[in-house]
Amino acid sequence: MFRLATACAALLLASVASAGAQTPLERGKYLVDSVMACDGCHTPRPGGNFNMERRFSGGSQVWDERAYTVRGSNITPDRETGIGSWSADDLKRLLREGVRPNGVKLAPQMPFVFYQIMTPADIDGVVAFVRSVAPVSNAVPPPVYKSAMEYHPIPNADKPFTEEAMKDPVKRGFYLSTIAHCMECHSRRPDGVQDYANWYGKGGAEFSGPFGKVLASNISSHPTKGIGAMTDDQIKKVLKEGIGRDGRKLAPPMARQIYFAKMTDADINAIVAWVRTIPAIE
């Protein structure tokens, strides 16, 4: 056991060192491509498949909620229809505070509350990468706000993480799962309201789309209702291959193996270490 723990710690430290050796652009590409799942909202997917030639030019899906109707916006550097006229600081403010350069607050469909935890270096990397993609002209309909927006702060994630904290596997797993906005679905009640006090990891929210209707699963450590009885390898199979404990392929929005499969082993292990710590809830 001691040797295994030592080996895991050494692997994590190597991963942290490797991340530090990356350029901001490389780090941003890694986070966007493998953790943050930005394509899910911002890249069009005719027929269900992402059109990467028009990457980040605006998503195909519409979210028509009680308080707002929005689409994933064009975040390419196109000056007319994208964010080409924005400064790096404008984009950082949007990621951290959810505020556009014109002062208008974003709808919570954009999970900026989950990005408040990001280290300054990781924010810089994401901004560098997003600003590096090819500009694509595509005018996306503006959002429609029907009532006041509600935002739910993420527990223990309201300020930037430190590089020192990232050396701890569980804390690193919490960091990565937060910027992957896992609890956006898994702590949402069936009525659609986020509840981090009484519903943390419980799941149960219903999602509909071309894939039909699915429920967010319980990812707490409960032995029967949650994932407490699953092995580490089974959890990794869910994350990296999109295959559930029953051997079936997961449906969207959890079919994220296209992202998580690109994560380093150390980062996947960190997420598994963190998810094991979620208190059991039925």
N, C-alpha and C positions, 0 to 999 in steps of 0.2 A: 504493500500500500504506500509506504513512504517513498519507494523508488518511483511508483507511478505518479504520485503527487509532485515529486521533484522533476520528473520528466515533463509533466504538464506545465509546471511553472517555467521551466527552461524554454519550452516551446512558445509560451505566451510572451516571455521577455524577448525572444527572438523576433516574434511578430511585431511587438512594439518597436523594437529597434529598426525592423524593416520598414515599418510605416514612417518612422522618423527619417529614414534615408530616402524616401520618395520625394519627388518634387511636388509642389502644391497641385499641379495639374494631374499628376499620376494618382495622388491620394484622392482628389476629387472624383476622378474617373472611377476609381475602385468603389468609393462610397455610393455614387450614383448608379453604377452598373450592378452592384451586388447587394446593397443594403437598403437604400432609400426608396427604390422602386418608383422613381419619378416617371418612367415611361407609362406606368399604369394609367395615369391621368393625362399626361401631356403629349403622348405620341399617338397619332391616329392608327387605328387597327381595323381597316376594312376587312370584312370576312373573318374577324377574330384574330388576325395576325398583324403584329406591329409592322408598319411601313417605316423602316429605319432610314430610308432616303429622305423622309420628311420628319425626322426625329425632333421631338419637342415643339412641333409647330401647332399643337392643339389637339386635344383628345377627341375621340368620337363620341364618348359617353356623356350623357346629360344627367346631372343630379338635380332632380326636382323635389326639393324638401319643403317642409312646412315653412321654414324661414327664408329660403333662398332657392334660386335656380341657377346653376352654374355649369360650365364646361371647363375642362383643363385648358388653361390659356396657352398662347404661343409664347414660349420662353426662349426662342432662338434670338440671335442678335439682329434680326431684321428690324430696321429703324422705324418702319411704318406700322407693322402689325405685331411686332414682337417687343423685345426689351433692349433693342440696340441703342436707344438713346439713354438708357439707365447707366448710372455710375456703379462701380463696384460697391460703394457704400449703400446705394439704393437697394441693391440686391441683398446685401447683408441685412439691412433693416427689414426687408420683406421676410427673409428666412427666420430671423430672430423674433420680430415683433408682429409680423403679419400686416404690415402697413405698406401700401404702394407709395411711389414718389409723390402722388397727388394728395396723400394724406388719408385715402380711403382704406378702411380696414378690410382684410380678406374674410371671406366666409370660412368657417372651420373645416370645410372640405379640404382645404390646404392645411396640412397638419403642422403648422408652424410652431404650435405649443410644444410639440415633441422635439423641435430643433433647438429650443432654448438651452438644452444640455450640451450642445456641440462645442467642442474646444475651438478656440480662435483659429488654430491651424486647420482644422477640418472645415470650418466655415470658409476660410480663404481658399481651400482646395476645391470645394464645391462651386464657389463663385468662379474660380479660374476655369474649371471644366465647362460649366454651362456657357460661359462667355466665349468658349473656344469652338463650339459646334457651328455648323454651317447655317447661315441665315436662310430662313424659308418664309416666303410671303404667304400668309394665311390669316385672314381676318376672322377672329373668333367672336361670336356674339358676346357682348358684355354681360356681367352677372346681373341678376335681378334680385334685389333684397326686399323681402316681403314683411319682415319684422326685425326687431333688434336681434343681433347675433349673440349666441351664448358660447362662451369659451370655458373649458374645464382644465385648469392647470394640472400637469402631471406630477404626482407626488415625488419629491426628491429630485426633480429634474427641471427646476425653474431657474437654474443658473449654469454657466459653462462648467463642464468637468475639467479636472486637472489631469495633466499627463501622469502624475504620480498615482492617481486613483486608477488609471487605466492599466496599471501593472497587476492589479488584483483581478483574477479571472472572473469572479462573480460580479464585481463592479463593472468590469469591461463588458460582460454579457448584458448587464442592465443598460449600459450606455448604447450598445449596438441595437438591442431590441427596442430601445426608446426611439432612436432615429429611424428605425424600421417601422415605427408606430404600430407595434404589435397590439398594444392595449387599446388602440382605436377601435378594434373589433371585439377583442376578447374581454373588455371591461364595459361593453355596451349592453344595456338591458334590452329586453324584447321590445320595450316602447321606444327604443332608439336613443335614449338618454345615456350619456357617459356617467358611470358611477364607480369612481376609484376607491370609495370608502367601503361600500358593501358588495361590490360586484367584481372585485379585482381578479381577473383571470377566469371568471365563471363562464363567460360566453353566453350564448342563447339568442343573440341578436340575429334577425333574419335578413339575408341579402338576396336580391333578385337581379336577374340579368339574362343574357342569352343562354347562360348555363343552367337556368331554372332557379329554384329557391334552395338556399343552403343556410344552415345555422352555424354561427361561430361556436367553436368547440370550447370546452372547459380545459384550460391548460394549467390549472392549479395542481398541487401535489396530491389531491384526493385520489385514493387508490382505485376507486371504481368510476366515479363521475369525471375525474380528471386524468392526468397522465402519470400518476404516482406509481403505477404498476408497469409502466413502459421502461424498457432498457434504454441506455444512452444511445445505442445503435439504432433502435426504433425511432427515437426522437430525431436523430441525425437523418434518417431515411425520409422522414416527413419534411425536414428542412431542405435537404439537398436533392431529393428525388420526387418530392410531392406525392409520396405514397403513404397512406394511413396505416394504422396498426392492423386493419383488416385486409391489407394488400391491395386496396383499390386506390386509383388515382384521385387526388383531391380536386375539387372544383374550385374555380375562382370564387372569392378573391384570395383564397389561401394557396392557390396553385402558383406559388412564388419560387419554385425551384429554378426557374429561368434566371432569377437573381441570386438566391442563396447558394446555388451550385457553384457560383464564382467566388464565394467567400473562402478565405484561407481556413485550413483545418483548425488553427488556433482560435480564430474568431467563432467558428461553429462550436467548438468545445466550450468557449466562454458563454455562449448563449445557452447551451445545455446546462452548464453549471448554474447560471442564473435562474433558469426556469425551474430547476429543482428546488429553489428557495421560496417559490410562491406558496403562501399558506393554503392549505387544503380548504376548499369551499364546495359545497354540494350545488 
